[in-house]
Amino acid sequence: MIRMSSPNEFAQEKGRPVKGEGWRLSEEEYERLQDPRSVGLDVRSEGWRVGEEEWREWLGTLLRSGSRLVAPVEEDGLSLFRAVSSAAEVSLRGYGNTRWSPKEFLFPATEALFSYRLLGDEVELGAPPADGGEQVLFGLRPCDAAGLARLDEIFLEDGEDPSYAARRDRTAIVSLACDTARPECFCTAVGGSPAGTEGSDLQLLPLDGAWLLRALTPKGAQLVPASAAGWTPASAADWRRAEELRLAVEESIERDPLSPEWAPVLEGAFAQPLWEELGQRCVGCGVCAYVCPSCSCFDVKDEGDAFCGARCRLWDSCTLPQFTRHASGHDPRPTRPSRYRQRVLHKFAYFPLQHGGRLMCVGCGRCVRLCPVGIDIRESVERAFSAGASGEGRP
C-alpha cells in the first residue's frame, strides 16, 4: 500500500497549510491516477458523495478565500465559462458542453507581453499587468481538461512560456464527468473518456441527483475544505453506479477510433489529391481554432507609436489566409486546401509523432458543431488515412 491518506500529507510534502480530509489509495490506484489516460472507476476509490448545497457551499468558500472562480453559466440561451462572484451563478445541470472552451483563462485571446516607452535615447520596457491571484476552473468537461493538458505540452515543454506558466501555476482544474453525450462528441475515438482524468486536479461525477467528488492531484487535495469532514463518504456501491453511468455514456458515442498509429500514414498522405476536395469547402473563417480547447496558434503585433506602446499576442489560426504569409509576400500555403490540410495533419499526424503518440485533438466536437459549412474533421481524417494507406491517387 502507498498511504496517501489526506491533503495533510500532500501539504506537508509541499510545505503548505494543512486542511481537509482525504483518501487512502492502493498502489494500483495511485499508479492509475498518475496515468493521464486513466478512465475507469474503481470501487475501492475514495471521496465523497455530495449534494448541490454542499458543492455550492464549497464554491462559496473558495470565493471567500479570494480565489477567482471560473465556471459554466447560462447567458442568452448559451452555456459559457466566465468568472463568477457567487456560487449561485454556476449552472451544471443540462449542459453538454460550453459554446467556447475555457482555454482563454490560461491562454487569453489577446494579451500584452510587454510595454515600451521611448525616453530620449533609451527604451524602457515594462512588464505586462499582473493577472491576479489563484484561480479555479470549475465544471470543465474531461475533453476540455485534456485540451488544457495539450496546451501545457506546447507552452511548458521545450522552452517555458512565462505568461502561460504563471497562470498555470496559479490555476486548479475541477472537471465534471459527462452524464450524456452530444451527437458531435467523439472523445472515445481519440483516447478519451466521459470520465477521463487527464488535466484534472479534482473531479465531480454526476450520480442520480447527487455528485461524487474525488481528488486526483496534491493541488486538488488542497482545495478540499475542512467542512469535508461532515460530507458523506462515497461507498463502493456509489463507485459501481458511477462506473455503470460512465460505460453507458461511452457506449452512446458511436465513433470508430482515430488511432495515433495512423500518424505516419497521414503524414505520408501529404501530397494526396484528396486534400483539394476536402479543403475546397473550408471558408477559412477560423471558428474551428477559436472554439478548440487545444489549438495554440498565435500572432504577435506591436500596438502603439514611435514613443510608446505594447507588444501583444493574439489568437490566430492556420486556416486563415495571412497565417503563413511572409513579409516578402510569398505564402507556402497559398490555398484553402493547403491550409486545411495543415490543420488536420497538425492534430492527427505532426503532434502525435512529436509527443509520444498523443493526439492533439481531444474530441470535444465543437468544430464539427459550429463549422458554418458542415466540415467534419473526423471524416477528413478517415478519408485521408484510407487514401494514404491504399496509395489511391498517389502522384
TORMILUM-489996 format. One record per residue: x, y, z of N, C-alpha, C in turn; residue in one letter. Coordinates in steps of 0.1 Angstrom, whole numbers, padded with zeros to 4 digits, always signed. Layout:
XYZXYZXYZA;...
***
This chain:
+0008-0012+0000+0000+0000+0000+0009+0012+0000M;+0004+0022-0008+0010+0036-0007+0000+0044+0001I;+0004+0048+0013-0005+0055+0022-0005+0070+0018R;-0015+0075+0011-0016+0090+0009-0030+0093+0014M;-0031+0094+0027-0044+0094+0033-0051+0107+0033S;-0044+0118+0031-0051+0131+0032-0043+0142+0025S;-0050+0153+0023-0043+0165+0018-0033+0170+0029P;-0034+0166+0041-0025+0169+0052-0011+0165+0047N;-0010+0152+0043+0003+0147+0039+0008+0153+0026E;-0001+0155+0017+0003+0163+0005+0008+0176+0008F;+0001+0183+0017+0005+0197+0021+0018+0197+0028A;+0021+0187+0037+0033+0187+0044+0045+0185+0035Q;+0043+0176+0025+0053+0174+0015+0057+0187+0008E;+0047+0195+0005+0049+0208-0002+0051+0220+0007K;+0051+0218+0020+0053+0229+0029+0041+0239+0029G;+0029+0234+0026+0017+0243+0025+0008+0241+0038R;-0001+0250+0040-0010+0249+0051-0018+0236+0050P;-0021+0231+0062-0028+0218+0063-0043+0220+0064V;-0051+0214+0056-0066+0214+0058-0072+0203+0051K;-0084+0199+0056-0092+0190+0049-0090+0175+0053G;-0098+0167+0047-0098+0152+0048-0094+0146+0035E;-0092+0133+0034-0088+0128+0021-0090+0113+0020G;-0080+0106+0014-0082+0093+0008-0071+0084+0011W;-0073+0071+0011-0063+0061+0012-0063+0053-0001R;-0052+0054-0009-0051+0047-0022-0042+0035-0021L;-0046+0025-0029-0037+0013-0030-0027+0017-0041S;-0016+0009-0042-0005+0012-0051-0011+0012-0065E;-0020+0003-0068-0026+0002-0082-0034+0014-0085E;-0042+0019-0075-0050+0031-0077-0041+0043-0079E;-0030+0044-0071-0021+0056-0072-0015+0056-0086Y;-0011+0044-0091-0005+0044-0105-0015+0047-0115E;-0027+0043-0113-0038+0047-0123-0040+0062-0123R;-0040+0068-0112-0041+0083-0111-0030+0090-0118L;-0018+0084-0118-0007+0090-0124-0007+0089-0140Q;-0015+0080-0144-0017+0078-0159-0027+0087-0164D;-0023+0097-0173-0033+0107-0177-0044+0101-0186P;-0043+0089-0190-0053+0083-0198-0062+0074-0190R;-0060+0073-0177-0069+0065-0168-0083+0070-0169S;-0092+0061-0171-0106+0065-0172-0116+0057-0164V;-0112+0045-0160-0121+0036-0152-0123+0041-0138G;-0134+0037-0132-0136+0040-0118-0136+0027-0110L;-0128+0027-0099-0126+0015-0091-0135+0016-0079D;-0141+0005-0075-0150+0005-0063-0142+0008-0050V;-0129+0007-0051-0121+0010-0039-0117+0025-0038R;-0121+0032-0048-0118+0047-0048-0124+0053-0036S;-0118+0064-0031-0124+0071-0020-0126+0086-0024E;-0136+0091-0017-0140+0105-0020-0153+0107-0012G;-0162+0116-0018-0174+0119-0011-0186+0119-0021W;-0197+0117-0015-0210+0119-0022-0216+0132-0017R;-0217+0142-0025-0221+0155-0021-0234+0159-0028V;-0242+0167-0022-0254+0173-0028-0250+0187-0034G;-0260+0192-0041-0258+0205-0047-0255+0216-0037E;-0262+0216-0025-0260+0226-0015-0245+0225-0010E;-0240+0213-0009-0227+0211-0004-0216+0217-0013E;-0217+0213-0026-0207+0218-0035-0208+0233-0038W;-0220+0238-0037-0222+0253-0038-0216+0260-0026R;-0218+0254-0014-0211+0260-0002-0196+0259-0003E;-0191+0248-0009-0177+0247-0011-0172+0258-0021W;-0179+0261-0032-0175+0271-0041-0175+0285-0034L;-0185+0287-0026-0186+0299-0018-0174+0301-0009G;-0169+0290-0003-0157+0291+0005-0145+0295-0004T;-0144+0289-0016-0133+0293-0025-0133+0308-0028L;-0145+0313-0031-0147+0327-0034-0143+0336-0022L;-0147+0332-0010-0144+0340+0001-0129+0340+0005R;-0122+0329+0000-0108+0328+0002-0100+0338-0007S;-0107+0344-0017-0100+0353-0026-0097+0347-0039G;-0100+0334-0041-0097+0327-0054-0107+0333-0065S;-0102+0334-0077-0111+0337-0088-0117+0324-0092R;-0130+0324-0094-0137+0311-0097-0143+0313-0111L;-0139+0304-0121-0144+0304-0134-0153+0292-0136V;-0165+0293-0140-0174+0282-0141-0184+0284-0152A;-0192+0273-0156-0202+0274-0166-0214+0282-0161P;-0219+0291-0169-0231+0298-0166-0240+0298-0178V;-0253+0302-0176-0262+0303-0187-0264+0318-0190E;-0262+0321-0203-0264+0335-0207-0270+0335-0221E;-0281+0341-0222-0288+0342-0235-0290+0329-0242D;-0293+0319-0235-0295+0305-0240-0282+0298-0243G;-0271+0303-0240-0258+0296-0242-0251+0292-0229L;-0244+0281-0229-0235+0278-0218-0222+0283-0220S;-0216+0292-0211-0204+0298-0213-0196+0297-0200L;-0182+0298-0202-0174+0299-0190-0171+0314-0188F;-0172+0318-0175-0168+0332-0171-0166+0332-0156R;-0159+0342-0152-0156+0344-0138-0170+0347-0131A;-0172+0341-0119-0185+0344-0112-0181+0350-0098V;-0191+0357-0093-0189+0363-0080-0197+0356-0069S;-0206+0347-0074-0214+0339-0064-0216+0325-0069S;-0216+0316-0060-0218+0302-0064-0232+0300-0070A;-0241+0309-0067-0255+0307-0073-0255+0309-0088A;-0245+0316-0093-0244+0318-0108-0241+0305-0116E;-0235+0296-0109-0229+0284-0116-0241+0275-0120V;-0240+0270-0133-0251+0261-0138-0244+0248-0143S;-0247+0237-0136-0241+0224-0140-0251+0215-0147L;-0264+0217-0144-0274+0207-0149-0278+0211-0164R;-0278+0200-0172-0284+0202-0185-0275+0207-0196G;-0262+0209-0193-0254+0214-0204-0244+0203-0208Y;-0244+0201-0221-0235+0191-0227-0221+0196-0227G;-0219+0208-0233-0206+0215-0232-0208+0229-0235N;-0198+0238-0231-0200+0252-0234-0197+0256-0248T;-0202+0267-0252-0200+0272-0266-0186+0273-0270R;-0178+0279-0261-0163+0280-0263-0156+0273-0252W;-0144+0269-0255-0136+0262-0245-0131+0272-0234S;-0126+0267-0223-0121+0276-0212-0106+0279-0214P;-0100+0277-0226-0086+0279-0227-0082+0293-0225K;-0091+0303-0228-0088+0317-0227-0084+0321-0213E;-0087+0313-0203-0083+0317-0189-0069+0313-0186F;-0063+0305-0195-0049+0302-0194-0041+0308-0205L;-0047+0309-0217-0041+0314-0229-0051+0324-0235F;-0050+0337-0230-0060+0347-0234-0060+0349-0249P;-0072+0353-0254-0073+0357-0268-0064+0368-0272A;-0062+0377-0263-0053+0389-0265-0046+0392-0252T;-0033+0394-0252-0026+0397-0240-0014+0405-0244E;-0010+0415-0235+0002+0422-0237+0014+0414-0231A;+0024+0413-0239+0036+0406-0235+0046+0416-0227L;+0047+0428-0232+0054+0438-0225+0051+0452-0231F;+0054+0462-0224+0051+0476-0229+0065+0482-0232S;+0065+0493-0240+0077+0500-0243+0075+0515-0242Y;+0085+0522-0239+0084+0537-0239+0098+0543-0242R;+0098+0552-0251+0110+0559-0255+0113+0571-0246L;+0124+0570-0240+0129+0581-0231+0142+0587-0236L;+0141+0597-0244+0153+0602-0250+0160+0592-0259G;+0172+0588-0256+0180+0578-0263+0178+0564-0258D;+0170+0563-0247+0168+0550-0240+0154+0544-0243E;+0153+0531-0243+0140+0525-0245+0137+0517-0232V;+0126+0520-0225+0122+0514-0213+0111+0503-0216E;+0114+0491-0211+0105+0480-0213+0098+0478-0199L;+0085+0475-0200+0077+0473-0188+0070+0459-0188G;+0069+0453-0177+0062+0440-0175+0047+0442-0178A;+0041+0431-0183+0027+0432-0185+0019+0433-0172P;+0007+0438-0172-0001+0439-0160-0003+0425-0153P;-0003+0425-0140-0004+0412-0133-0018+0407-0135A;-0019+0394-0136-0033+0387-0138-0041+0386-0125D;-0034+0386-0114-0041+0384-0101-0037+0371-0094G;-0045+0366-0085-0041+0355-0077-0045+0342-0082G;-0048+0333-0072-0052+0319-0075-0066+0319-0083E;-0067+0309-0092-0080+0308-0099-0083+0293-0099Q;-0096+0290-0099-0101+0277-0100-0110+0276-0112V;-0107+0267-0122-0116+0265-0133-0125+0253-0129L;-0138+0255-0128-0147+0246-0123-0157+0241-0133F;-0160+0228-0133-0170+0223-0142-0166+0220-0156G;-0153+0219-0159-0148+0216-0172-0151+0201-0176L;-0156+0199-0188-0158+0186-0192-0144+0179-0194R;-0143+0166-0192-0130+0159-0194-0122+0163-0207P;-0129+0165-0218-0123+0168-0230-0116+0182-0229C;-0122+0191-0222-0116+0205-0221-0104+0204-0211D;-0105+0196-0201-0093+0195-0192-0082+0188-0199A;-0085+0178-0208-0074+0172-0216-0069+0182-0226A;-0077+0191-0231-0072+0201-0240-0062+0211-0234G;-0065+0214-0221-0055+0222-0214-0042+0215-0211L;-0043+0202-0210-0030+0194-0208-0022+0194-0221A;-0029+0195-0233-0022+0197-0245-0015+0211-0246R;-0022+0221-0241-0015+0234-0241-0003+0234-0231L;-0004+0226-0220+0008+0225-0212+0020+0220-0219D;+0017+0210-0228+0028+0204-0235+0034+0215-0245E;+0026+0223-0250+0030+0233-0260+0038+0244-0254I;+0032+0249-0243+0037+0262-0237+0047+0259-0225F;+0048+0247-0220+0057+0245-0208+0068+0235-0211L;+0068+0228-0222+0079+0219-0226+0087+0225-0237E;+0100+0222-0237+0109+0226-0248+0109+0242-0248D;+0110+0248-0237+0110+0262-0236+0098+0267-0229G;+0098+0272-0217+0086+0276-0210+0082+0290-0213E;+0069+0291-0216+0063+0304-0219+0060+0311-0205D;+0066+0322-0201+0065+0327-0188+0051+0332-0184P;+0044+0338-0194+0030+0342-0191+0021+0331-0189S;+0021+0321-0197+0013+0309-0196+0017+0301-0183Y;+0030+0300-0180+0034+0292-0169+0029+0299-0156A;+0029+0312-0155+0025+0319-0143+0010+0316-0140A;+0002+0317-0151-0012+0314-0149-0015+0300-0145R;-0007+0291-0152-0010+0277-0150-0006+0273-0135R;+0004+0279-0130+0008+0276-0116-0002+0280-0106D;-0010+0291-0110-0020+0296-0100-0033+0290-0102R;-0034+0280-0111-0048+0275-0115-0049+0261-0111T;-0061+0258-0106-0065+0244-0103-0078+0241-0112A;-0079+0228-0116-0089+0225-0125-0098+0214-0119I;-0111+0217-0118-0121+0207-0113-0130+0203-0125V;-0128+0191-0130-0136+0186-0141-0149+0180-0137S;-0158+0179-0146-0172+0174-0144-0174+0163-0154L;-0175+0150-0149-0177+0139-0158-0190+0140-0165A;-0191+0135-0177-0203+0136-0186-0213+0126-0182C;-0226+0130-0181-0237+0120-0179-0245+0118-0192D;-0241+0125-0203-0247+0123-0216-0237+0127-0226T;-0239+0123-0239-0230+0127-0250-0239+0134-0261A;-0233+0145-0266-0240+0151-0277-0236+0144-0290R;-0244+0146-0301-0241+0139-0314-0227+0142-0319P;-0221+0153-0316-0208+0156-0322-0196+0151-0313E;-0199+0146-0301-0189+0142-0292-0181+0129-0298C;-0168+0130-0296-0160+0118-0301-0148+0116-0292F;-0149+0119-0279-0137+0118-0271-0131+0103-0271C;-0140+0093-0271-0136+0079-0270-0128+0076-0283T;-0130+0083-0294-0123+0080-0306-0109+0084-0306A;-0106+0093-0297-0092+0099-0296-0085+0095-0283V;-0090+0085-0277-0084+0080-0264-0089+0086-0252G;-0099+0094-0252-0105+0100-0240-0117+0092-0235G;-0124+0098-0225-0135+0092-0218-0144+0102-0212S;-0157+0099-0211-0166+0109-0205-0162+0111-0190P;-0154+0103-0184-0149+0105-0170-0134+0105-0170A;-0128+0109-0181-0113+0110-0181-0107+0119-0171G;-0096+0117-0166-0090+0125-0155-0078+0133-0160T;-0074+0132-0173-0062+0139-0177-0064+0154-0176E;-0055+0161-0170-0055+0176-0168-0063+0180-0156G;-0070+0171-0149-0078+0175-0138-0071+0174-0124S;-0074+0183-0115-0070+0182-0101-0080+0176-0092D;-0093+0178-0095-0104+0172-0088-0114+0169-0099L;-0123+0160-0095-0134+0156-0105-0147+0154-0097Q;-0158+0160-0103-0171+0157-0099-0178+0147-0109L;-0185+0138-0104-0192+0128-0112-0207+0128-0109L;-0215+0131-0119-0230+0130-0116-0234+0116-0112P;-0243+0116-0102-0247+0103-0097-0262+0104-0092L;-0271+0102-0101-0285+0100-0097-0290+0112-0088D;-0288+0124-0092-0292+0136-0084-0282+0141-0074G;-0271+0134-0073-0260+0139-0064-0248+0139-0072A;-0236+0140-0065-0223+0140-0072-0213+0133-0063W;-0204+0126-0070-0192+0121-0063-0181+0131-0066L;-0173+0133-0055-0161+0142-0057-0149+0134-0053L;-0139+0135-0061-0126+0128-0058-0114+0137-0062R;-0104+0137-0054-0092+0145-0057-0082+0136-0065A;-0075+0142-0074-0067+0135-0083-0052+0139-0082L;-0049+0151-0077-0036+0156-0075-0034+0163-0061T;-0022+0165-0057-0020+0172-0045-0026+0186-0045P;-0026+0193-0057-0032+0206-0058-0047+0205-0056K;-0053+0194-0061-0067+0193-0059-0070+0190-0045G;-0062+0182-0038-0065+0179-0024-0064+0191-0016A;-0056+0201-0020-0055+0214-0012-0068+0222-0013Q;-0076+0219-0023-0089+0227-0025-0100+0221-0016L;-0099+0209-0011-0109+0203-0003-0111+0210+0010V;-0122+0215+0013-0124+0223+0026-0124+0215+0038P;-0122+0222+0049-0122+0215+0062-0136+0209+0065A;-0147+0216+0059-0160+0211+0061-0163+0197+0055S;-0153+0192+0047-0155+0179+0041-0156+0168+0051A;-0151+0171+0064-0152+0162+0075-0167+0158+0077A;-0176+0167+0073-0190+0164+0075-0197+0158+0063G;-0190+0157+0052-0196+0151+0040-0197+0136+0041W;-0206+0130+0033-0208+0116+0033-0198+0109+0024T;-0190+0100+0030-0180+0092+0022-0187+0084+0011P;-0181+0084-0001-0187+0077-0012-0185+0062-0009A;-0195+0054-0012-0195+0039-0009-0190+0032-0022S;-0187+0019-0020-0184+0011-0031-0195+0010-0041A;-0207+0010-0036-0219+0010-0045-0220+0022-0053A;-0216+0034-0047-0216+0046-0054-0207+0046-0066D;-0195+0041-0064-0185+0040-0074-0189+0030-0085W;-0195+0019-0081-0200+0009-0091-0211+0016-0100R;-0220+0023-0094-0230+0030-0101-0224+0041-0111R;-0214+0048-0106-0207+0058-0114-0201+0052-0126A;-0195+0040-0124-0188+0033-0135-0199+0028-0145E;-0210+0024-0140-0221+0020-0149-0225+0032-0158E;-0227+0043-0152-0230+0055-0160-0220+0059-0170L;-0207+0058-0166-0196+0061-0175-0196+0052-0187R;-0198+0039-0185-0198+0030-0196-0210+0032-0205L;-0222+0036-0199-0233+0039-0207-0231+0051-0216A;-0225+0061-0211-0222+0073-0220-0212+0069-0230V;-0201+0062-0227-0191+0057-0237-0198+0050-0248E;-0207+0041-0244-0213+0032-0254-0222+0040-0264E;-0227+0052-0259-0236+0060-0267-0228+0068-0278S;-0215+0069-0276-0206+0076-0286-0202+0066-0297I;-0209+0066-0307-0207+0056-0318-0198+0062-0329E;-0185+0062-0325-0175+0066-0334-0163+0056-0334R;-0158+0053-0346-0147+0044-0347-0134+0052-0342D;-0125+0044-0337-0112+0051-0332-0105+0058-0343P;-0099+0069-0340-0089+0076-0348-0076+0074-0342L;-0069+0064-0346-0057+0059-0339-0045+0068-0341S;-0037+0070-0330-0024+0077-0331-0015+0069-0340P;-0017+0056-0342-0009+0048-0351-0010+0052-0365E;-0021+0059-0368-0023+0064-0382-0014+0075-0386W;-0007+0081-0376+0000+0094-0378+0010+0093-0390A;+0019+0082-0390+0028+0081-0402+0022+0080-0415P;+0010+0073-0416+0003+0072-0428-0003+0085-0432V;-0008+0093-0423-0014+0106-0426-0003+0115-0430L;+0008+0115-0424+0019+0124-0428+0024+0120-0442E;+0024+0107-0445+0027+0103-0459+0017+0106-0469G;+0005+0110-0465-0006+0114-0474-0006+0128-0478A;+0005+0135-0474+0006+0150-0476+0003+0154-0490F;+0008+0147-0500+0006+0151-0514-0006+0145-0521A;-0015+0138-0513-0027+0132-0519-0036+0143-0525Q;-0041+0140-0538-0050+0150-0544-0063+0151-0536P;-0066+0142-0527-0078+0143-0519-0079+0156-0511L;-0068+0162-0507-0068+0174-0499-0075+0186-0507W;-0074+0186-0520-0080+0196-0528-0095+0195-0526E;-0101+0183-0526-0115+0182-0525-0119+0185-0510E;-0112+0180-0500-0116+0182-0487-0115+0197-0483L;-0105+0204-0488-0102+0218-0484-0110+0228-0491G;-0116+0225-0503-0123+0235-0510-0136+0239-0503Q;-0141+0231-0494-0153+0235-0487-0150+0245-0476R;-0137+0245-0471-0134+0254-0460-0134+0268-0464C;-0141+0277-0457-0142+0291-0460-0131+0299-0453V;-0123+0293-0445-0112+0300-0438-0116+0310-0427G;-0127+0307-0420-0132+0316-0410-0125+0315-0397C;-0119+0304-0394-0111+0302-0382-0119+0298-0370G;-0132+0296-0371-0140+0293-0359-0136+0280-0353V;-0131+0271-0361-0127+0258-0355-0115+0260-0345C;-0106+0269-0349-0095+0271-0340-0099+0279-0327A;-0108+0288-0329-0111+0297-0318-0119+0289-0307Y;-0127+0279-0311-0135+0272-0301-0128+0260-0296V;-0117+0256-0302-0110+0244-0299-0102+0245-0286C;-0103+0235-0277-0095+0236-0264-0081+0234-0265P;-0076+0229-0276-0061+0226-0277-0054+0234-0288S;-0061+0242-0296-0054+0250-0306-0046+0261-0299C;-0034+0263-0304-0025+0272-0297-0018+0282-0306S;-0023+0283-0319-0016+0293-0328-0019+0307-0324C;-0008+0315-0325-0010+0329-0322-0001+0338-0331F;-0004+0351-0331+0004+0361-0339+0009+0371-0328D;+0019+0378-0332+0024+0389-0323+0024+0402-0330V;+0019+0412-0324+0018+0425-0331+0022+0436-0321K;+0027+0447-0326+0030+0459-0318+0019+0469-0320D;+0014+0473-0309+0003+0483-0309+0009+0496-0302E;+0008+0507-0309+0013+0520-0304+0019+0529-0314G;+0029+0537-0310+0035+0546-0320+0050+0546-0317D;+0057+0555-0322+0072+0556-0321+0076+0559-0307A;+0067+0563-0298+0071+0568-0285+0067+0558-0274F;+0056+0551-0276+0052+0542-0266+0042+0532-0272C;+0040+0521-0265+0031+0511-0269+0033+0497-0262G;+0028+0487-0269+0028+0474-0263+0030+0463-0274A;+0037+0453-0270+0037+0441-0279+0027+0431-0274R;+0018+0427-0283+0006+0419-0279+0007+0405-0286C;+0002+0395-0279+0000+0382-0285-0015+0380-0287R;-0020+0375-0298-0034+0373-0300-0036+0360-0308L;-0047+0354-0306-0050+0341-0312-0050+0342-0327W;-0045+0332-0334-0045+0331-0348-0050+0317-0352D;-0050+0314-0365-0055+0301-0370-0047+0298-0382S;-0043+0285-0384-0036+0281-0396-0045+0280-0408C;-0058+0282-0406-0067+0282-0417-0070+0296-0423T;-0064+0306-0416-0066+0320-0421-0055+0323-0432L;-0059+0331-0442-0050+0333-0453-0037+0340-0450P;-0036+0348-0440-0023+0355-0437-0015+0348-0427Q;-0019+0336-0422-0011+0329-0411+0003+0326-0415F;+0006+0322-0427+0019+0318-0431+0025+0327-0442T;+0018+0339-0444+0023+0348-0455+0036+0355-0450R;+0046+0355-0458+0059+0361-0454+0059+0376-0457H;+0068+0383-0451+0069+0397-0454+0072+0400-0469A;+0078+0390-0476+0081+0392-0490+0068+0391-0498S;+0058+0386-0492+0045+0383-0500+0044+0368-0503G;+0055+0361-0502+0054+0346-0505+0046+0339-0494H;+0037+0330-0498+0029+0322-0489+0031+0307-0492D;+0037+0299-0483+0039+0285-0486+0026+0277-0486P;+0016+0283-0480+0002+0276-0480-0007+0286-0487R;-0007+0288-0499-0015+0299-0506-0030+0295-0508P;-0034+0283-0506-0047+0279-0509-0055+0274-0497T;-0068+0274-0497-0076+0269-0486-0073+0254-0484R;-0072+0246-0494-0069+0232-0492-0056+0230-0485P;-0046+0237-0488-0033+0235-0482-0033+0239-0467S;-0041+0249-0464-0043+0254-0450-0051+0244-0442R;-0062+0239-0449-0070+0229-0441-0062+0216-0439Y;-0054+0212-0449-0045+0200-0447-0036+0202-0435R;-0030+0214-0433-0022+0217-0421-0029+0215-0408Q;-0042+0220-0408-0050+0218-0395-0052+0203-0392R;-0055+0195-0402-0058+0181-0399-0045+0174-0395V;-0035+0176-0403-0022+0169-0401-0015+0173-0388L;-0017+0186-0384-0011+0190-0371-0017+0183-0360H;-0030+0181-0360-0037+0175-0348-0035+0159-0348K;-0035+0153-0360-0035+0139-0361-0023+0132-0366F;-0013+0140-0371+0000+0134-0375+0012+0141-0369A;+0014+0154-0371+0026+0160-0366+0027+0160-0350Y;+0016+0164-0344+0016+0164-0329+0019+0150-0323F;+0011+0140-0327+0014+0127-0321+0028+0121-0324P;+0033+0125-0336+0047+0120-0339+0057+0127-0330L;+0054+0139-0326+0064+0146-0317+0061+0145-0302Q;+0049+0139-0299+0046+0138-0284+0042+0124-0280H;+0049+0115-0284+0047+0101-0279+0034+0095-0283G;+0028+0098-0294+0016+0092-0298+0003+0098-0293G;+0004+0110-0286-0008+0116-0281-0014+0125-0292R;-0026+0123-0295-0033+0131-0305-0035+0145-0299L;-0035+0155-0307-0037+0169-0302-0052+0171-0301M;-0060+0165-0309-0075+0166-0308-0080+0158-0296C;-0089+0164-0288-0095+0157-0277-0110+0153-0278V;-0115+0155-0290-0128+0150-0293-0140+0158-0288G;-0138+0171-0285-0150+0178-0279-0161+0180-0289C;-0158+0180-0302-0168+0182-0313-0172+0196-0316G;-0166+0206-0309-0171+0219-0312-0169+0223-0327R;-0158+0219-0332-0155+0223-0346-0165+0217-0356C;-0170+0205-0352-0180+0198-0360-0193+0205-0359V;-0197+0209-0347-0210+0215-0344-0211+0229-0350R;-0199+0237-0350-0200+0251-0353-0195+0255-0367L;-0189+0245-0374-0184+0248-0388-0196+0253-0396C;-0195+0265-0402-0206+0270-0410-0209+0263-0423P;-0200+0254-0427-0202+0247-0440-0203+0232-0437V;-0203+0228-0424-0206+0214-0421-0194+0205-0423G;-0182+0210-0422-0170+0201-0423-0168+0193-0410I;-0166+0180-0412-0164+0171-0401-0150+0166-0401D;-0142+0170-0392-0128+0167-0392-0126+0152-0390I;-0135+0145-0384-0134+0130-0382-0134+0123-0396R;-0143+0128-0405-0144+0122-0418-0132+0125-0426E;-0127+0137-0424-0115+0141-0432-0103+0132-0428S;-0101+0129-0415-0090+0121-0411-0092+0107-0416V;-0104+0101-0416-0107+0088-0420-0104+0087-0435E;-0108+0096-0443-0106+0096-0457-0091+0098-0461R;-0085+0107-0454-0071+0109-0457-0062+0096-0453A;-0066+0090-0442-0059+0077-0438-0061+0067-0449F;-0074+0065-0453-0077+0055-0463-0069+0057-0476S;-0069+0070-0480-0062+0073-0493-0047+0070-0491A;-0041+0074-0479-0027+0072-0477-0023+0058-0476G;-0032+0050-0469-0029+0035-0467-0030+0028-0480A;-0039+0032-0489-0041+0024-0501-0032+0029-0513S;-0027+0042-0511-0019+0048-0522-0028+0053-0533G;-0041+0053-0531-0050+0057-0541-0048+0072-0545E;-0046+0075-0557-0044+0088-0562-0031+0094-0560G;-0021+0085-0556-0008+0090-0552-0001+0095-0565R;+0006+0107-0564+0012+0112-0576+0023+0103-0581P;
***
